[in-house]
Amino acid sequence: NAGVTQTPKFQVLKTGQSMTLQCAQDMNHEYMSWYRQDPGMGLRLIHYSVGAGITDQGEVPNGYNVSRSTTEDFPLRLLSAAPSQTSVYFCASTQGGANTGELFFGEGSRLTVL
Amino acid sequence: GIQVEQSPPDLILQEGANSTLRCNFSDSVNNLQWFHQNPWGQLINLFYIPSGTKQNGRLSATTVATERYSLLYISSSQTTDSGVYFCAVAGSARQLTFGSGTQLTVLP
């Protein structure tokens, strides 16, 4: 049972480039989310989805897009990368909603924007 | 939204010591979880505990929802307990809010 799988684990981009961080889960969880973690800070929610076809913004959504075409996958797209998006990104999922379920995290993706 | 405060921000212990980490939150919650982020960056669930008390080996947690706080107890600490401990809460909103964590260092 793989749980939550993120790819790539490391990525270096130049300012203005675009890329997609992939997230897949094999637990049939309805709720999926993306967080970013910056040094000395907790995790901040970027976007989340309560099921296929449904997405919503979190605390820091600017500069990121998401879609949820299947229950398993929840990719995060950076449209035009900026140095302020240098961070570690975590994908997470839960069976219940975020306000009721136990959250499981992927191993993280470290992104550097030059 | 809900505010989450964790204390202390940093804690250094000798192996074998006990410790208590605290999480205060500003509103009623439906969900409270404790996570451990190890030195390799992995986030591991410790407890799902919106109320009551749970124990798992040397770790236990208590949430007093009416007084808006939760405590994480670590007994007989080991070097492998080092890392950052996060508390995260959610009320009626569909998102978990994280505290800024307690950095724990256990010395051999």
Backbone of each chain as ProteinMPNN parsed JSONL, in Angstrom:
{"seq_chain_A": "NAGVTQTPKFQVLKTGQSMTLQCAQDMNHEYMSWYRQDPGMGLRLIHYSVGAGITDQGEVPNGYNVSRSTTEDFPLRLLSAAPSQTSVYFCASTQGGANTGELFFGEGSRLTVL", "coords_chain_A": {"N_chain_A": [[0.846, -1.195, 0.0], [0.879, 2.022, -1.108], [0.1, 4.552, -0.17], [0.273, 8.023, 0.02], [1.696, 9.464, -2.75], [4.213, 11.507, -4.008], [5.608, 13.3, -6.738], [7.967, 15.343, -8.564], [10.638, 14.582, -6.178], [12.588, 16.471, -5.835], [13.209, 19.626, -7.377], [14.467, 22.082, -9.573], [13.865, 25.255, -10.758], [13.779, 27.922, -13.179], [13.01, 31.394, -12.85], [9.793, 32.203, -14.011], [9.371, 29.851, -15.423], [7.182, 27.019, -15.908], [5.602, 24.326, -14.118], [4.491, 21.068, -12.98], [3.546, 19.593, -9.989], [3.12, 16.332, -8.991], [0.609, 14.351, -7.4], [-0.565, 11.435, -5.963], [-2.904, 9.137, -4.558], [-3.696, 5.999, -3.066], [-5.721, 5.19, -1.425], [-8.359, 5.619, -1.712], [-9.334, 8.045, -0.837], [-11.468, 10.825, -0.319], [-10.918, 13.504, 0.207], [-8.334, 15.741, -0.653], [-5.286, 17.618, -0.475], [-2.998, 20.419, -0.785], [-0.075, 21.64, 0.728], [2.291, 24.16, 1.65], [5.554, 24.466, 3.045], [7.552, 26.616, 4.728], [10.786, 27.78, 5.9], [11.04, 27.592, 9.43], [8.363, 27.854, 9.812], [4.958, 26.749, 10.166], [2.779, 24.528, 8.325], [1.124, 25.737, 5.444], [-2.004, 25.999, 3.88], [-2.617, 25.509, 0.452], [-4.343, 24.75, -1.796], [-7.36, 22.774, -1.884], [-9.359, 19.755, -2.216], [-12.537, 18.302, -2.171], [-13.504, 16.169, -3.471], [-13.686, 14.396, -6.624], [-13.658, 16.635, -9.324], [-14.153, 18.857, -7.781], [-12.739, 21.687, -6.389], [-11.036, 23.978, -4.173], [-9.893, 27.104, -2.752], [-7.171, 27.591, -0.499], [-5.303, 29.018, 2.145], [-3.098, 30.291, 0.901], [-3.316, 30.656, -2.125], [-2.441, 32.005, -4.439], [-0.79, 32.059, -7.577], [-0.81, 29.378, -8.04], [-2.387, 26.525, -9.528], [-4.964, 24.023, -9.48], [-6.459, 20.824, -10.223], [-8.955, 18.238, -10.245], [-9.518, 15.509, -11.583], [-9.806, 12.823, -11.17], [-10.433, 10.525, -8.421], [-8.03, 9.638, -7.399], [-5.864, 11.354, -8.118], [-4.211, 14.523, -7.745], [-2.959, 17.06, -9.006], [-0.618, 19.803, -8.703], [-0.151, 22.896, -10.12], [2.319, 25.175, -11.117], [2.217, 28.179, -12.62], [3.824, 30.282, -13.553], [6.756, 30.367, -12.367], [8.062, 31.84, -9.381], [10.658, 33.281, -7.309], [9.651, 33.472, -4.703], [8.161, 31.215, -4.438], [9.802, 29.198, -3.786], [10.105, 26.452, -1.78], [9.025, 23.776, 0.402], [6.812, 21.357, -0.631], [3.864, 19.731, 0.31], [1.64, 17.076, -0.184], [-1.532, 15.898, 0.896], [-3.981, 13.61, 2.206], [-7.298, 12.505, 3.178], [-9.888, 10.374, 4.447], [-12.278, 11.345, 5.538], [-13.625, 14.708, 5.785], [-11.457, 17.615, 6.013], [-12.07, 18.6, 8.449], [-12.803, 16.482, 9.954], [-11.363, 14.139, 9.517], [-8.455, 11.908, 9.71], [-5.359, 13.006, 8.706], [-3.144, 12.143, 6.067], [0.168, 12.322, 4.907], [2.192, 12.894, 1.951], [5.69, 12.424, 1.017], [6.85, 14.82, 0.433], [7.934, 17.544, -1.711], [10.703, 19.2, -2.771], [11.174, 22.388, -3.879], [13.049, 24.658, -5.75], [13.334, 27.918, -6.857], [15.043, 29.813, -9.097]], "CA_chain_A": [[0.0, 0.0, 0.0], [1.816, 3.123, -1.24], [-0.33, 5.741, 0.57], [0.299, 9.256, -0.764], [2.948, 9.506, -3.502], [4.492, 12.783, -4.658], [6.765, 13.407, -7.632], [9.281, 14.821, -8.174], [11.055, 14.899, -4.813], [13.402, 17.678, -5.93], [13.094, 20.312, -8.67], [14.997, 23.432, -9.659], [13.267, 25.979, -11.874], [14.125, 29.328, -13.361], [11.867, 32.3, -12.77], [8.97, 32.248, -15.206], [9.059, 28.521, -15.931], [6.008, 26.364, -15.325], [5.779, 22.912, -13.83], [3.415, 20.422, -12.246], [3.864, 18.621, -8.94], [2.124, 15.266, -9.041], [0.215, 13.702, -6.153], [-1.503, 10.331, -6.148], [-3.151, 8.327, -3.366], [-4.355, 4.733, -3.389], [-6.548, 4.857, -0.261], [-9.733, 5.992, -2.057], [-9.721, 9.192, -0.018], [-12.186, 11.871, -1.041], [-10.306, 14.82, 0.46], [-6.912, 15.883, -0.903], [-4.877, 18.997, -0.256], [-1.605, 20.789, -0.965], [0.472, 22.59, 1.683], [3.684, 24.53, 1.511], [6.235, 24.663, 4.314], [8.7, 27.504, 4.639], [11.643, 27.621, 7.084], [10.588, 28.162, 10.694], [6.915, 28.042, 9.829], [4.135, 25.56, 10.005], [2.297, 24.288, 6.974], [0.036, 26.612, 5.02], [-2.82, 25.34, 2.872], [-2.645, 26.191, -0.842], [-5.631, 24.38, -2.383], [-7.856, 21.477, -1.454], [-10.443, 19.185, -3.005], [-13.364, 17.391, -1.368], [-13.893, 15.053, -4.325], [-13.407, 14.593, -8.049], [-14.378, 17.737, -9.944], [-14.394, 19.949, -6.824], [-11.541, 22.234, -5.755], [-11.25, 25.255, -3.504], [-8.664, 27.773, -2.349], [-6.802, 27.631, 0.9], [-4.776, 30.27, 2.702], [-2.113, 30.927, 0.02], [-3.543, 30.044, -3.435], [-1.984, 32.783, -5.59], [0.337, 31.506, -8.322], [-0.983, 27.927, -8.154], [-3.65, 25.975, -10.02], [-5.173, 22.6, -9.245], [-7.62, 20.185, -10.814], [-9.201, 16.919, -9.651], [-10.313, 14.774, -12.561], [-10.044, 11.486, -10.619], [-10.286, 10.469, -6.97], [-6.656, 9.3, -7.019], [-4.813, 12.306, -8.484], [-4.462, 15.929, -7.427], [-1.734, 17.771, -9.374], [-0.464, 21.224, -8.392], [0.554, 23.541, -11.228], [2.884, 26.514, -10.991], [2.048, 28.689, -13.977], [4.999, 31.1, -13.857], [7.417, 30.25, -11.068], [8.724, 33.004, -8.793], [11.522, 32.886, -6.17], [8.844, 33.353, -3.474], [7.561, 29.884, -4.402], [10.784, 28.258, -3.251], [9.487, 25.909, -0.583], [8.767, 22.336, 0.376], [5.387, 21.169, -0.866], [3.329, 18.457, 0.785], [0.286, 16.665, -0.525], [-2.121, 15.116, 1.98], [-5.337, 13.135, 1.928], [-8.038, 11.914, 4.285], [-11.17, 9.822, 4.032], [-13.303, 12.306, 5.896], [-13.212, 16.051, 5.437], [-10.34, 18.078, 6.831], [-12.504, 18.898, 9.804], [-13.176, 15.276, 10.69], [-10.563, 12.961, 9.205], [-7.039, 11.829, 10.014], [-4.664, 13.41, 7.488], [-1.926, 11.412, 5.74], [1.004, 13.149, 4.059], [3.264, 12.393, 1.124], [7.027, 12.671, 1.554], [7.261, 16.187, 0.157], [8.671, 17.9, -2.922], [11.48, 20.416, -2.494], [11.248, 23.197, -5.096], [13.881, 25.863, -5.712], [13.134, 28.774, -8.022], [16.199, 30.724, -9.182]], "C_chain_A": [[0.874, 1.236, 0.0], [1.401, 4.329, -0.415], [-0.411, 6.941, -0.358], [1.679, 9.359, -1.422], [3.084, 10.834, -4.224], [5.683, 12.648, -5.582], [6.787, 14.791, -8.275], [9.588, 15.149, -6.713], [11.891, 16.18, -4.765], [13.229, 18.287, -7.318], [13.698, 21.698, -8.551], [14.42, 24.065, -10.919], [13.899, 27.35, -12.003], [12.85, 30.162, -13.27], [11.125, 32.334, -14.097], [8.631, 30.893, -15.801], [7.806, 27.973, -15.254], [6.338, 24.903, -15.05], [4.57, 22.385, -13.061], [4.0, 19.463, -11.227], [2.724, 17.594, -8.927], [1.863, 14.711, -7.641], [-0.803, 12.627, -6.465], [-1.661, 9.587, -4.829], [-3.972, 7.097, -3.757], [-5.247, 4.255, -2.249], [-8.022, 5.19, -0.492], [-10.24, 7.136, -1.177], [-10.408, 10.247, -0.86], [-11.465, 13.227, -0.948], [-8.82, 14.77, 0.16], [-6.537, 17.352, -0.813], [-3.392, 19.162, -0.54], [-1.246, 21.849, 0.072], [1.868, 22.985, 1.217], [4.264, 24.788, 2.906], [7.49, 25.478, 4.079], [9.483, 27.449, 5.947], [11.064, 28.313, 8.308], [9.092, 28.349, 10.802], [6.215, 26.697, 9.779], [3.715, 25.414, 8.563], [1.124, 25.217, 6.659], [-0.679, 25.977, 3.833], [-2.878, 26.166, 1.59], [-4.018, 26.0, -1.508], [-6.07, 23.042, -1.796], [-9.01, 21.035, -2.336], [-11.208, 18.194, -2.141], [-13.881, 16.22, -2.193], [-13.592, 15.386, -5.769], [-14.292, 15.709, -8.601], [-14.596, 18.946, -9.053], [-13.07, 20.389, -6.219], [-11.874, 23.57, -5.119], [-9.917, 25.795, -3.03], [-8.456, 27.657, -0.857], [-6.29, 29.005, 1.276], [-3.882, 31.024, 1.721], [-2.227, 30.388, -1.399], [-2.881, 30.746, -4.617], [-0.738, 32.174, -6.232], [0.244, 30.011, -8.554], [-2.36, 27.583, -8.72], [-3.736, 24.501, -9.676], [-6.365, 22.126, -10.055], [-7.771, 18.811, -10.179], [-10.124, 16.15, -10.595], [-10.614, 13.35, -12.091], [-9.925, 11.542, -9.109], [-8.826, 10.334, -6.567], [-5.661, 10.447, -7.15], [-5.206, 13.75, -8.195], [-3.194, 16.717, -7.752], [-1.785, 19.247, -9.015], [0.389, 21.861, -9.48], [1.047, 24.925, -10.819], [2.93, 27.09, -12.397], [3.26, 29.482, -14.44], [5.779, 31.242, -12.557], [8.123, 31.545, -10.664], [9.59, 32.54, -7.627], [10.753, 32.722, -4.866], [8.153, 31.992, -3.357], [8.579, 28.794, -4.053], [10.286, 27.771, -1.898], [9.502, 24.387, -0.659], [7.253, 22.152, 0.318], [4.973, 19.768, -0.423], [1.904, 18.275, 0.285], [-0.244, 15.797, 0.606], [-3.523, 14.686, 1.599], [-5.963, 12.556, 3.182], [-9.361, 11.388, 3.769], [-12.309, 10.786, 4.33], [-12.94, 13.671, 5.34], [-12.054, 16.45, 6.316], [-10.789, 18.34, 8.257], [-12.929, 17.667, 10.568], [-12.206, 14.118, 10.527], [-9.118, 13.068, 9.636], [-6.274, 12.027, 8.709], [-3.38, 12.612, 7.308], [-1.149, 12.197, 4.695], [1.895, 12.323, 3.144], [4.607, 12.816, 1.697], [7.561, 14.058, 1.226], [8.023, 16.33, -1.147], [9.374, 19.22, -2.66], [11.695, 21.149, -3.795], [12.104, 24.425, -4.845], [13.659, 26.63, -6.997], [14.249, 29.823, -8.038], [15.836, 32.023, -9.907]], "O_chain_A": [[1.555, 1.5, 0.991], [2.272, 5.084, 0.015], [-1.075, 6.894, -1.393], [2.702, 9.343, -0.738], [2.188, 11.244, -4.962], [6.656, 11.966, -5.259], [5.724, 15.365, -8.513], [8.862, 15.92, -6.086], [11.89, 16.887, -3.758], [13.116, 17.569, -8.311], [13.478, 22.405, -7.568], [14.48, 23.488, -12.004], [14.482, 27.872, -11.052], [11.756, 29.687, -13.577], [11.727, 32.471, -15.162], [7.701, 30.786, -16.601], [7.426, 28.412, -14.168], [7.232, 24.323, -15.666], [3.743, 23.149, -12.563], [4.842, 18.625, -11.554], [1.545, 17.94, -8.862], [2.768, 14.616, -6.813], [-1.792, 12.879, -7.153], [-0.702, 9.419, -4.076], [-4.819, 7.148, -4.649], [-5.502, 3.058, -2.116], [-8.84, 5.061, 0.419], [-11.418, 7.188, -0.821], [-9.986, 10.531, -1.981], [-11.42, 13.988, -1.915], [-8.113, 13.885, 0.642], [-7.369, 18.228, -1.046], [-2.629, 18.197, -0.539], [-1.981, 22.814, 0.282], [2.533, 22.246, 0.491], [3.574, 25.257, 3.811], [8.378, 25.078, 3.325], [8.922, 27.113, 6.99], [10.648, 29.47, 8.242], [8.601, 28.932, 11.768], [6.788, 25.672, 9.409], [4.235, 26.098, 7.681], [0.252, 25.448, 7.496], [-0.044, 25.481, 2.902], [-3.152, 27.366, 1.626], [-4.747, 26.962, -1.747], [-5.255, 22.278, -1.279], [-9.568, 21.824, -3.1], [-10.614, 17.354, -1.464], [-14.613, 15.372, -1.681], [-13.279, 16.53, -6.099], [-15.502, 15.73, -8.38], [-15.154, 19.951, -9.494], [-12.357, 19.588, -5.613], [-12.861, 24.215, -5.473], [-8.937, 25.06, -2.916], [-9.398, 27.628, -0.066], [-6.78, 30.024, 0.789], [-3.894, 32.255, 1.697], [-1.306, 29.709, -1.853], [-2.765, 30.157, -5.692], [0.227, 31.822, -5.553], [1.119, 29.429, -9.195], [-3.355, 28.249, -8.435], [-2.72, 23.811, -9.589], [-7.178, 22.927, -10.515], [-6.807, 18.276, -9.63], [-11.344, 16.143, -10.429], [-11.571, 12.735, -12.561], [-9.375, 12.5, -8.567], [-8.417, 10.847, -5.525], [-4.705, 10.517, -6.377], [-6.356, 14.15, -8.372], [-2.42, 17.015, -6.843], [-2.85, 19.865, -9.019], [1.512, 21.426, -9.735], [0.305, 25.731, -10.258], [3.609, 26.549, -13.27], [3.677, 29.367, -15.593], [5.499, 32.126, -11.747], [8.698, 32.246, -11.497], [9.294, 31.515, -7.014], [11.145, 31.927, -4.012], [7.619, 31.655, -2.3], [8.246, 27.609, -4.03], [10.068, 28.565, -0.983], [9.933, 23.798, -1.65], [6.513, 22.722, 1.12], [5.627, 18.772, -0.731], [1.083, 19.192, 0.327], [0.514, 15.04, 1.212], [-4.175, 15.319, 0.769], [-5.27, 12.166, 4.122], [-9.896, 11.886, 2.779], [-13.186, 11.017, 3.497], [-12.039, 13.78, 4.509], [-11.696, 15.733, 7.25], [-9.975, 18.305, 9.179], [-13.372, 17.774, 11.712], [-12.229, 13.191, 11.337], [-8.609, 14.158, 9.896], [-6.502, 11.317, 7.73], [-2.619, 12.421, 8.256], [-1.721, 12.681, 3.719], [2.305, 11.214, 3.487], [4.668, 13.481, 2.731], [8.632, 14.429, 1.705], [8.663, 15.395, -1.628], [8.737, 20.231, -2.365], [12.318, 20.621, -4.717], [11.916, 25.141, -3.862], [13.777, 26.079, -8.092], [14.378, 30.619, -7.108], [16.686, 32.899, -10.068]]}, "seq_chain_B": "GIQVEQSPPDLILQEGANSTLRCNFSDSVNNLQWFHQNPWGQLINLFYIPSGTKQNGRLSATTVATERYSLLYISSSQTTDSGVYFCAVAGSARQLTFGSGTQLTVLP", "coords_chain_B": {"N_chain_B": [[-10.053, 33.033, 10.884], [-9.258, 30.001, 12.748], [-6.866, 30.377, 15.326], [-3.708, 29.01, 16.157], [-1.522, 28.185, 18.676], [1.624, 27.068, 19.684], [3.618, 25.751, 22.291], [6.619, 24.889, 24.166], [8.551, 26.892, 21.79], [11.043, 25.807, 21.265], [12.853, 22.99, 22.51], [15.132, 21.32, 24.486], [16.352, 18.254, 25.489], [17.71, 15.769, 27.713], [18.436, 12.422, 26.916], [16.021, 10.087, 28.014], [14.579, 11.79, 29.608], [11.402, 13.354, 30.471], [8.733, 15.098, 28.76], [6.461, 17.83, 28.059], [4.372, 19.075, 25.618], [2.556, 21.844, 24.405], [-0.557, 22.909, 22.975], [-2.507, 25.529, 22.089], [-5.697, 26.719, 21.104], [-7.966, 28.878, 19.311], [-10.715, 28.633, 18.976], [-13.699, 26.581, 18.954], [-13.241, 23.144, 18.029], [-13.453, 20.522, 15.557], [-11.629, 18.732, 14.853], [-8.457, 17.655, 15.76], [-5.084, 17.172, 15.465], [-1.92, 15.659, 16.109], [1.331, 15.821, 14.834], [4.504, 14.441, 13.924], [7.422, 15.703, 12.6], [10.11, 14.317, 11.183], [13.778, 14.443, 11.19], [14.34, 14.065, 8.502], [12.33, 15.208, 7.179], [9.869, 13.975, 6.893], [6.383, 13.749, 7.566], [4.585, 12.497, 10.165], [1.67, 10.97, 11.372], [0.68, 11.262, 14.714], [-1.382, 11.396, 16.677], [-4.921, 11.446, 16.404], [-7.057, 13.495, 17.841], [-9.562, 15.029, 18.819], [-10.833, 15.32, 21.224], [-10.523, 14.208, 24.659], [-8.339, 11.521, 25.825], [-5.477, 9.794, 24.664], [-3.193, 7.056, 24.241], [-0.04, 5.93, 23.07], [2.299, 3.812, 23.294], [5.234, 5.291, 24.427], [4.231, 7.775, 24.103], [1.629, 10.085, 24.759], [-1.539, 11.825, 24.569], [-3.658, 14.555, 25.383], [-6.689, 16.224, 25.007], [-8.452, 19.02, 25.938], [-11.239, 20.119, 25.105], [-13.148, 22.01, 25.856], [-11.66, 23.909, 27.155], [-9.928, 24.625, 25.252], [-7.329, 23.571, 24.593], [-4.548, 21.37, 23.968], [-2.402, 18.726, 24.979], [0.711, 17.159, 24.512], [2.439, 14.415, 25.602], [5.661, 13.191, 26.144], [7.375, 10.476, 27.198], [10.318, 9.169, 28.785], [12.307, 10.0, 26.833], [13.856, 9.504, 23.606], [16.647, 9.62, 21.31], [15.637, 9.371, 18.779], [13.236, 10.634, 18.935], [13.617, 13.222, 18.304], [12.995, 16.205, 16.377], [10.374, 18.091, 14.751], [7.362, 18.933, 16.289], [4.054, 19.173, 15.421], [0.919, 20.678, 15.938], [-2.366, 20.532, 14.685], [-5.456, 21.942, 13.744], [-9.017, 21.929, 13.084], [-12.053, 23.606, 12.613], [-15.325, 24.261, 11.818], [-14.693, 24.826, 9.25], [-13.328, 23.615, 6.126], [-10.599, 22.995, 6.378], [-7.423, 22.269, 7.728], [-5.628, 23.968, 10.195], [-2.339, 24.744, 10.946], [-0.134, 24.89, 13.774], [2.972, 26.622, 14.563], [4.829, 24.889, 15.476], [6.892, 22.804, 17.67], [10.24, 22.56, 18.204], [12.054, 19.822, 18.942], [14.893, 18.592, 20.533], [16.701, 15.807, 21.363], [19.234, 14.836, 23.361], [21.991, 12.535, 23.383]], "CA_chain_B": [[-9.911, 31.601, 11.093], [-8.746, 29.557, 14.048], [-5.454, 30.612, 15.631], [-3.096, 27.891, 16.866], [-0.242, 28.551, 19.286], [2.308, 25.949, 20.315], [4.717, 26.105, 23.194], [7.56, 25.959, 23.825], [9.012, 26.803, 20.402], [12.224, 24.947, 21.23], [13.023, 22.208, 23.727], [16.301, 20.437, 24.451], [16.251, 17.291, 26.586], [18.639, 14.661, 27.789], [17.766, 11.135, 26.705], [15.423, 9.543, 29.227], [13.735, 12.789, 30.278], [10.014, 13.477, 30.037], [8.404, 16.448, 28.308], [5.069, 18.15, 27.742], [4.209, 20.099, 24.6], [1.21, 22.409, 24.533], [-1.208, 23.503, 21.801], [-3.701, 26.317, 22.401], [-6.432, 27.124, 19.908], [-8.808, 30.045, 19.623], [-12.15, 28.41, 18.777], [-14.061, 25.168, 19.091], [-12.687, 22.351, 16.936], [-13.952, 19.175, 15.276], [-10.486, 17.907, 14.486], [-7.154, 18.075, 16.266], [-4.104, 16.121, 15.234], [-0.508, 15.888, 16.397], [2.232, 15.236, 13.859], [5.941, 14.534, 14.134], [8.225, 15.817, 11.387], [11.445, 13.837, 11.547], [14.858, 15.24, 10.582], [14.352, 13.875, 7.049], [11.222, 15.982, 6.646], [8.616, 13.228, 6.796], [5.33, 14.094, 8.526], [3.978, 11.262, 10.645], [0.561, 11.134, 12.315], [0.84, 10.697, 16.045], [-2.701, 11.231, 17.281], [-6.13, 12.157, 15.999], [-7.59, 13.601, 19.202], [-10.345, 16.251, 19.036], [-11.173, 15.407, 22.648], [-10.166, 13.016, 25.419], [-6.957, 11.112, 26.045], [-5.021, 8.598, 23.966], [-1.803, 6.697, 24.511], [0.596, 5.03, 22.117], [3.656, 3.57, 23.786], [5.764, 6.34, 25.313], [3.549, 9.035, 23.804], [0.195, 10.199, 25.044], [-2.073, 13.149, 24.282], [-4.928, 14.904, 26.009], [-7.316, 17.441, 24.516], [-9.568, 19.544, 26.73], [-11.857, 20.965, 24.079], [-13.88, 23.124, 26.469], [-10.687, 24.923, 27.543], [-9.216, 24.962, 24.022], [-5.917, 23.242, 24.556], [-4.161, 19.969, 23.902], [-1.063, 18.454, 25.478], [1.388, 15.945, 24.046], [3.422, 13.969, 26.577], [6.666, 12.235, 25.691], [8.083, 9.95, 28.365], [11.572, 8.446, 28.535], [12.615, 10.41, 25.468], [14.965, 8.882, 22.889], [17.173, 10.52, 20.273], [14.761, 9.266, 17.602], [12.09, 11.526, 19.123], [13.98, 14.561, 17.825], [12.258, 16.685, 15.214], [9.397, 19.133, 15.027], [6.026, 18.43, 16.596], [3.021, 20.103, 15.008], [-0.488, 20.53, 16.259], [-3.201, 21.077, 13.62], [-6.86, 21.923, 14.162], [-10.042, 22.389, 12.153], [-13.382, 23.785, 13.172], [-16.329, 23.939, 10.818], [-14.104, 25.024, 7.914], [-12.783, 22.393, 5.539], [-9.153, 23.051, 6.298], [-6.641, 22.179, 8.952], [-4.672, 25.047, 10.451], [-1.196, 24.236, 11.702], [0.71, 25.743, 14.579], [4.321, 26.771, 14.018], [5.61, 23.729, 15.866], [7.897, 22.762, 18.744], [11.463, 21.876, 17.78], [12.573, 19.012, 20.048], [16.197, 17.963, 20.36], [17.018, 14.882, 22.445], [20.679, 14.595, 23.358], [22.35, 11.195, 23.91]], "C_chain_B": [[-9.356, 31.295, 12.467], [-7.256, 29.87, 14.166], [-4.932, 29.441, 16.467], [-1.738, 28.346, 17.394], [0.358, 27.34, 19.976], [3.428, 26.463, 21.204], [5.315, 24.857, 23.819], [7.958, 25.863, 22.362], [10.218, 25.873, 20.245], [12.369, 24.243, 22.568], [14.214, 21.279, 23.536], [16.263, 19.561, 25.683], [17.431, 16.331, 26.553], [17.839, 13.378, 27.567], [17.263, 10.575, 28.031], [14.504, 10.511, 29.948], [12.319, 12.745, 29.709], [9.738, 14.909, 29.596], [6.919, 16.567, 28.024], [5.043, 19.288, 26.736], [2.751, 20.552, 24.627], [0.742, 23.024, 23.217], [-2.461, 24.224, 22.288], [-4.383, 26.718, 21.105], [-7.569, 28.062, 20.288], [-10.306, 29.81, 19.5], [-12.436, 26.919, 18.943], [-13.626, 24.403, 17.845], [-13.402, 21.011, 16.809], [-12.807, 18.2, 15.06], [-9.239, 18.497, 15.131], [-6.216, 16.903, 16.07], [-2.727, 16.605, 15.676], [0.302, 15.124, 15.358], [3.674, 15.382, 14.342], [6.612, 14.655, 12.768], [9.659, 15.426, 11.743], [12.532, 14.646, 10.833], [14.962, 15.072, 9.067], [13.151, 14.561, 6.387], [9.895, 15.258, 6.545], [7.655, 13.632, 7.909], [4.563, 12.828, 8.883], [2.845, 11.593, 11.6], [0.935, 10.517, 13.656], [-0.526, 10.383, 16.654], [-3.741, 12.041, 16.523], [-6.948, 12.277, 17.277], [-8.355, 14.906, 19.398], [-10.845, 16.408, 20.471], [-10.672, 14.136, 23.336], [-8.683, 12.756, 25.489], [-6.666, 9.836, 25.266], [-3.565, 8.329, 24.333], [-1.318, 5.748, 23.434], [2.038, 4.866, 22.55], [4.093, 4.647, 24.743], [5.083, 7.692, 25.103], [2.094, 8.961, 24.246], [-0.232, 11.63, 24.766], [-3.401, 13.315, 24.976], [-5.421, 16.191, 25.392], [-8.479, 17.79, 25.421], [-10.255, 20.578, 25.86], [-12.546, 22.18, 24.688], [-12.943, 24.243, 26.885], [-9.72, 25.249, 26.412], [-7.714, 24.765, 24.131], [-5.738, 21.74, 24.446], [-2.715, 19.849, 24.364], [-0.547, 17.152, 24.884], [2.49, 15.622, 25.052], [4.37, 12.97, 25.932], [7.419, 11.769, 26.932], [9.319, 9.184, 27.919], [12.081, 8.721, 27.123], [13.855, 9.71, 24.911], [15.424, 9.832, 21.787], [16.296, 10.497, 19.017], [13.485, 10.099, 17.745], [12.377, 12.934, 18.618], [13.221, 14.914, 16.557], [11.315, 17.793, 15.629], [8.035, 18.486, 15.239], [5.008, 19.514, 16.273], [1.667, 19.682, 15.551], [-1.268, 21.161, 15.097], [-4.66, 20.918, 14.012], [-7.758, 22.354, 13.017], [-11.358, 22.523, 12.909], [-14.408, 23.375, 12.143], [-15.772, 24.08, 9.405], [-13.439, 23.752, 7.435], [-11.265, 22.457, 5.407], [-8.533, 22.985, 7.675], [-5.697, 23.365, 9.023], [-3.582, 24.528, 11.367], [-0.613, 25.31, 12.604], [2.107, 25.804, 13.979], [5.298, 25.748, 14.587], [6.489, 23.933, 17.081], [9.068, 21.942, 18.235], [12.054, 21.154, 18.993], [13.915, 18.409, 19.666], [16.47, 17.099, 21.584], [18.481, 14.511, 22.324], [21.008, 13.238, 23.959], [23.092, 11.29, 25.239]], "O_chain_B": [[-9.029, 32.192, 13.244], [-6.487, 29.656, 13.229], [-5.617, 28.945, 17.362], [-0.905, 28.838, 16.632], [-0.312, 26.664, 20.757], [4.085, 27.46, 20.908], [4.613, 23.861, 23.994], [7.719, 24.827, 21.741], [10.385, 25.233, 19.207], [12.056, 24.801, 23.62], [14.294, 20.545, 22.55], [16.154, 20.063, 26.801], [18.057, 16.113, 25.516], [16.689, 13.278, 27.993], [17.974, 10.584, 29.036], [13.729, 10.1, 30.811], [12.068, 12.19, 28.639], [10.437, 15.832, 30.015], [6.22, 15.583, 27.786], [5.626, 20.346, 26.973], [1.838, 19.754, 24.842], [1.531, 23.581, 22.454], [-3.369, 23.599, 22.835], [-3.715, 27.022, 20.117], [-8.067, 28.049, 21.414], [-11.097, 30.677, 19.872], [-11.519, 26.107, 19.059], [-13.64, 24.945, 16.739], [-13.886, 20.443, 17.788], [-13.001, 16.984, 15.083], [-9.002, 19.702, 15.052], [-6.519, 15.777, 16.463], [-2.417, 17.795, 15.624], [0.022, 13.968, 15.041], [4.013, 16.317, 15.067], [6.401, 13.82, 11.888], [10.332, 16.119, 12.506], [12.222, 15.452, 9.956], [15.622, 15.879, 8.413], [12.987, 14.493, 5.169], [8.894, 15.857, 6.153], [8.064, 13.832, 9.053], [3.972, 12.175, 8.022], [3.014, 12.389, 12.524], [1.441, 9.397, 13.722], [-0.789, 9.261, 17.087], [-3.485, 13.155, 16.066], [-7.483, 11.279, 17.76], [-7.859, 15.808, 20.073], [-11.235, 17.502, 20.882], [-10.427, 13.12, 22.685], [-7.868, 13.646, 25.246], [-7.487, 8.921, 25.211], [-2.812, 9.238, 24.683], [-2.055, 4.889, 22.949], [2.896, 5.683, 22.213], [3.431, 4.904, 25.748], [5.336, 8.641, 25.845], [1.43, 7.932, 24.125], [0.597, 12.54, 24.729], [-4.167, 12.366, 25.141], [-4.661, 17.152, 25.265], [-9.376, 16.978, 25.648], [-9.902, 21.757, 25.872], [-12.53, 23.261, 24.101], [-13.358, 25.4, 26.967], [-8.802, 26.051, 26.585], [-6.927, 25.656, 23.81], [-6.626, 20.953, 24.775], [-1.909, 20.757, 24.164], [-1.281, 16.17, 24.77], [3.363, 16.448, 25.32], [3.944, 12.028, 25.264], [8.029, 12.576, 27.633], [9.363, 8.626, 26.823], [12.263, 7.803, 26.324], [14.779, 9.372, 25.65], [14.688, 10.732, 21.381], [16.224, 11.483, 18.283], [12.736, 10.253, 16.78], [11.463, 13.752, 18.518], [12.854, 14.042, 15.769], [11.438, 18.362, 16.713], [7.613, 17.615, 14.478], [5.087, 20.63, 16.786], [1.328, 18.5, 15.61], [-0.874, 22.208, 14.583], [-5.057, 19.884, 14.549], [-7.327, 23.051, 12.098], [-11.721, 21.677, 13.725], [-14.366, 22.251, 11.643], [-16.325, 23.512, 8.463], [-13.035, 22.91, 8.237], [-10.716, 22.005, 4.402], [-9.036, 23.554, 8.644], [-5.051, 23.723, 8.038], [-3.853, 23.951, 12.42], [-0.595, 26.489, 12.252], [2.395, 25.116, 13.0], [6.471, 25.743, 14.217], [6.794, 25.059, 17.476], [8.914, 20.774, 17.877], [12.497, 21.79, 19.949], [14.055, 17.793, 18.609], [16.47, 17.595, 22.711], [18.915, 13.946, 21.32], [20.382, 12.824, 24.935], [23.463, 10.267, 25.814]]}, "name": "protein", "num_of_chains": 2, "seq": "NAGVTQTPKFQVLKTGQSMTLQCAQDMNHEYMSWYRQDPGMGLRLIHYSVGAGITDQGEVPNGYNVSRSTTEDFPLRLLSAAPSQTSVYFCASTQGGANTGELFFGEGSRLTVLGIQVEQSPPDLILQEGANSTLRCNFSDSVNNLQWFHQNPWGQLINLFYIPSGTKQNGRLSATTVATERYSLLYISSSQTTDSGVYFCAVAGSARQLTFGSGTQLTVLP"}
